[in-house]
Amino acid sequence: MTPSPKTFRLTASLVTCLSLAGCASSQFETATPPTDNTSASVSGGLCVPTQAAMTISVGDTFAEGEWVRDFYSGEKARVENGEVTMTPAPEAEGLLLLEAVDAPEQSFNWAGATVYFTVTDRFANGRTDNDLNYGRQPDGKDEIGTFHGGDFAGLTQKLDYLRELGVNALWITPPFEQIHGWVGGGDRGDFRHYGYHGYYALDFTRPDANFGTREEFRTLVNEAHARGIRVVMDVVMNHPGYATLQDMQTFGFGGLREGFEKYLPDQWGGWRPETWEDFHAYHALIDYDHPDWSHWWGEDWVRAGIGDYDTPPNAAIDPLRGSLAFLPDFKTESDKTVDLPVFLKNKENTRAEQLDDATVRDYLVTWLTDWVREFGVDGFRVDTAKHVEPEAWQQLKTKAQKALETYRGKNPGKALPAEDFWMVAEVFPHTVTRSSYFDAGFDAVINFDLQEEARGGAACLPSMEPIYSEYAKKMNGDQPFNVMSYISSHDTRLFSRIANNDPVMQKRAASALLFTPGTSQIFYGDESRRPFGPTGSDSHQGTRSDMNWAEIDSGTAAPVLSHWQKLGQFRERHPAIGAGEHQRLSTEPYVFSRTHGDDRVIIAFGKE
């Protein structure tokens, strides 16, 4: 069975990526690979934090005679001759976290926020009765690309855990109904890859049944808001999910090669490769020139290179119209009015409706902002932002702001943290710079630099000084802007792998990340040493292992977790840590201040 040229294009896609940052960096862009060498300043290994008393110069951050407190230990001291002398708590890794005893309560600031990013399916399973839907099945092996049971109910149950960590914003992977079937996973097609991560959307108007119900999503948002936690929803306007055997059968689009039905079980999604085949081999059963591909999204909606659809260029040649990882590419730039796709017209439970004089972009913006309008979502993390025209993002931001205002008007009695809708862009490999994305509706852009830079800080915090100073100077310059920095991600690496699973470095990484100017993003399990999981021939899959609740509940994770909690709570109390002016006050011990209005803190680190 020899696939057609179009089938070869799809088979060669290596459908392994989750967020397209990973796809883009590995397949279409050139990036400097991360080094495995620590910076020269820490080449001798981990520095040894002091457990002795330190005398700290407070500069003009705290006034003479003012009482200050070490948030970590609770110890208090009075400023005398511009100094205080205090001893770090035994478990504080040489840190003093100084605040005024009478410090006023501060207002939320996105630049000082701590965003907790969860892959919903892998975080917490609140209901086991919704674990299998749409004919999906476990593989009975490593479960690399299958659904694991995490859901909205589980997230809701863990909100108090996030509050204890100092989290004030929750970023969740896309909640939409995903493709029902699977595609071949990894370079070798060695596992079934379902849309457990949320980036393979089928119907943008409904939550995936594996994640939960609309009411459970509403409860999640309401309960988060009641705790002062904003909800940031991951959204994708660049592409929907792949076509799969199961969806072809369920929704009646596409077609098989003549006579090839005999190679399929009653439920097409149950197909298994022969011993000499891999999970990419099902493409050979499919006729990608069949006229019934018009019953899928349709040529007016996407570029897909099948049937009568336009063939997209390589994304490296045309980032806006190119296909990433051979996913169908939405024609968001088109000004042509379109009808609702055929499969959605025939889908019984969709909430998608025909819109008058609407373009592809209009439909997508309507579908996405409906989640804001109905549930009060506070922000969007926008996937693959550079692969969609800036005008689309500006339209999304404007409509989302109006949708949030509509929700607030209809729910005056509810806890509603946000007045201004927030959008952060994923633009690989963006750094700390004010780019044109800030003029396209974005309030922040993800910073890809810190993941590697934090290695030195986790070994010895003073190595972060040039980074902290540079970040704060750039972001607080003549044209202020904000970035969101991370040390672990679902489509790059876990910091534990960078740190060679050293528990001391994973503990100290909290300070490297949470003291970084701008928004800090914790990836679920950064704080608890969540281990890398089974990955097959796709190195990204292991970053999305199940949250290690057993270690947390047993106390095994406590030495690292309690440190992250203390630093996270301090950061939440003081937006100045992320949003403020940075000033180094001393080199030995390493001491710096952050000030923002009447919010003032000093952070000191001493080593032997």
Secondary structure, DSSP 4 states (H G I P E B T S, - for coil): -PPPHHHHHHHTT----SSHHHHIIIII---PPPPSSPPGGGTT----B--S-EEEE-TTTS-TT-EEEETTT--EEE-BTTEEEE---TTSTTEEEEEETTPPP----GGG-EEEEE-HHHH--S-GGGSS-TT----SS--SSS-----HHHHHHTHHHHHHTT--EEEE---EEEPSS-EEETTTT-EEE-STTS-SEEEEEEE-TTT--HHHHHHHHHHHHHTT-EEEEEE--S--PPP-HHHHHHHT-S-BPTTGGGGS-SSGGG----TT--TTGGGGGB-TT-GGGGGSS-TTTEE-SSTTSPPPPBTTT-TTTSBSTTPPEE-TT-----PPPHHHHS-TT------TT--HHHHHHHHHHHHHHHH---EEEETTGGGS-HHHHHHHHHHHHHHHHHHHHH-TTS----SS-EEEE--TT--SS--GGGGTT-SEEEESSHHHHHHHHHH-GGGGHHHHHHHHHHHTSSS---EEEES--TTS--HHHHTTT-HHHHHHHHHHHHTSSSEEEEETTTTTTPPP---TT-TTGGGGPPP-HHHHHHTTTHHHHHHHHHHHHHHHH-THHHHSEEEEEETTTEEEEEEETTEEEEEEE-B-
